Amino acid sequence: MQDLRDERLQIMLTPEELSLIDDFRYERRMPTRAAAVRELLRMGLAAQGADGDGSRSSHYGVFDRGPHGHKPSDSGREEGDA
């Protein structure tokens, strides 16, 4: 069976995230970073039951960005402002 991959996905990673992916890849003797990322996606989707649960991409990251990280789009508004 031929593995068809006709979609390209480009993502930006921090050096720390890339290092973790490389560690995962080398520990499992995977041939490429792409193979490692596909396996991590497969594992993550399987662990979550692959059903949409309303999560946002900002909920996911390898590292906590702290209190000044991802802020809601309405941050800085006074209560009652519209």
ChimeraX attribute file (.defattr): number of C-alpha atoms within 10 A of each C-alpha:
attribute: neighborCount
match mode: 1-to-1
recipient: residues
	/A:1	3
	/A:2	4
	/A:3	5
	/A:4	6
	/A:5	6
	/A:6	5
	/A:7	5
	/A:8	5
	/A:9	4
	/A:10	5
	/A:11	4
	/A:12	7
	/A:13	12
	/A:14	10
	/A:15	9
	/A:16	11
	/A:17	14
	/A:18	13
	/A:19	12
	/A:20	12
	/A:21	18
	/A:22	17
	/A:23	13
	/A:24	17
	/A:25	20
	/A:26	14
	/A:27	9
	/A:28	10
	/A:29	10
	/A:30	14
	/A:31	10
	/A:32	12
	/A:33	15
	/A:34	12
	/A:35	12
	/A:36	20
	/A:37	15
	/A:38	12
	/A:39	15
	/A:40	15
	/A:41	12
	/A:42	13
	/A:43	13
	/A:44	12
	/A:45	13
	/A:46	11
	/A:47	9
	/A:48	11
	/A:49	10
	/A:50	11
	/A:51	8
	/A:52	8
	/A:53	8
	/A:54	6
	/A:55	8
	/A:56	7
	/A:57	7
	/A:58	9
	/A:59	8
	/A:60	9
	/A:61	11
	/A:62	10
	/A:63	9
	/A:64	10
	/A:65	9
	/A:66	7
	/A:67	7
	/A:68	6
	/A:69	9
	/A:70	11
	/A:71	10
	/A:72	7
	/A:73	7
	/A:74	9
	/A:75	7
	/A:76	9
	/A:77	9
	/A:78	8
	/A:79	6
	/A:80	5
	/A:81	7
	/A:82	6
